Amino acid sequence: MSLVNMNTEVIIQVNKRKKVTKEAKVVEAFKERYIKVDLVDEDDHVFELKWNGFMYEGKMLDMSMTCLYNVEKDFSAVKTTHGTGYKSTIVRRSKSGRPVSMTN
């Protein structure tokens, strides 16, 4: 079993003169079709960058994003976070309508 390098860098064109390079993790990749990247410093937003024949590119709020990533094999990863080990809390409403605290 070979491990896939999921680390890459995304170049974001902020305005005409300014480019920013951000570290990213590739969450899903299909060779010469598209990749999905998750920026490391940002919240959990996954951006899809499409193949243009030379590199992967996409747009976010009129800012172009490009990435030179070599897809060795197609993959899809699941991002997990290491928590406290407690089960997740499930909340259910027993009545429909507005809560008692919001009624006049």
N, C-alpha and C positions, 0 to 999 in steps of 0.2 A: 504494500500500500504506500503510495507516494503522497507526501503532504504538499498542499498547494499554498504558495505564498499569497496571502490575502492583503498585504500592505501595499499601498500605492500613494501617489500624490496627485491631487487635483489642482489645476491652475484655474483660478476664477478671475475673469476680466471685470473688475469693479467699475471702472470708467475708461475713457479713451487712453489714459496714460498709466493707470495703476492696475497691476496684476498681483494677486495674492496666491501663494501656494499653501495648500492645506493638506495635512495628512488625512488619509481615509482608509477604510477597510472595505474590500470588495465582498459584498454579501451574496451576489449571484452573477454568474458570467456565462455567456454563450459566445464562442469564438466567432468573430467578425459579424456579430448581430447586435449585442448590447451587453452592458454591465450595469449592475446596481451598486452604488457606493454609499457608505455611511460615513460622514465626516466625523473625525474623532473628537474635535473640540466643540462641536455643535450638539444640539439635542438630537433625539432619535428621528432624524429625517433621512429617508433613503431616496437618492436621486438616480434616475435612469439616464445613462449616457449611451447614445446610439453610435454605431460604427459608420464612419464616413468614407472608408477606403484607406485611411491613413492612421486615424486615431479615433477615440471615443469622444463624443461631444454632446452637450445638452445645454438647456437654458433654465435659469432660475431667476424670476423677477427681472427679466431683460439683462441678466448678467450671463455671459457665456461661460461654460465650464468645459474644460478639455482634460483628457487623461491619456497618457501613453502607458497602457497596461498590456502585458503579454499574457494572453489566455492560453495556458498550457493544456488544460482540459476543461470541459464544461462542468460547472458545479453550482450547487445552491446550498447555502449555509443558513443555519438558524442561529440568530444572536440570542444568547442567554446572559443573564446577569446573576451573579452570585449574591444571594440575599441572606437573610438571617436563618433560614431553615424552617420558618413558620409557614403553615398553609395559608393560602390567600383567603381573604375574608369575602364571603358572598352576602350581599345585602339584598333583601327583598321587602317590598311594601306589602302589607297585609290588606290595605284598603286602596281603592282607586280614588282619584280626585286630589284636591289640595290637602296638604298637611294641616293638622290642627293649629300649629303655630302660625300659619299664614292666614287663617280665617279671622274675620272681624268679630 
